[in-house]
Amino acid sequence: MTIALASDHAGYVLKDELRDWLREAGHEVLDLGTNGPERVDYPRFGSLLAEAIAAGKADRGIAVCGSGIGISIAVNRNPACRCALVNEPLSAALAREHNDANVLALGARLTGIDLARACVTAFLDTPFAGGRHAARVDQLSARSGD
């Protein structure tokens, strides 16, 4: 599985830790930055991640900023993305199972590495249930929401 990662300056340490861990687990990782503590704007990196998902360069994505909120909003501006901000593994699993989320957002100031790994594991290991959820997910990308 190819996983794209992106973060702002507040999230790059957690992103880098997840990147290394995912590579050790055998995943192909597309690291879209940022790669240091210099201040950057999360909308730019959220957009880069969303574009990678939309273009099929990655199967899933992980977006990280200080709270996870800003970058999740940025990613969700792309209709090809269903980004879920989570704080624990059950939400990560339900985001996949019910919403076919293809991007996970984490808040680096709120989530330690062990909890982040648990969330990512649930996100990657949980399949989309389809069925009654499929029509709802299709509506997420429709312009009118009907």
Helices and strands as residue ranges (DSSP letters): E 2-7, H 12-24, E 28-31, H 42-54, E 60-65, H 69-76, E 83-85, H 89-99, E 103-107, H 113-125, H 132-141
